[in-house]
């Protein structure tokens, strides 16, 4: 989901916005690509799998930076 619940404090909110920004960009681009695929009568299955893979790689890279 692009819109998430609001954290209770401002510091957590700023941290979460930055932490998940790359994943949200991937998700929203995937959504746009899916709409185009459906309009053209194509399946979006491969687009979804690709977006999931890219989002997982972004998350793994962020964890490496935290260590």
Buried (B, 14 or more C-beta within 10 A) or exposed (E): EEEEEEEEEEEEEEEBEEEBEBBBBBBEEBBEBBEEBEEEEEEBEEBBEEBEEBBEEBEEEBEEEEE
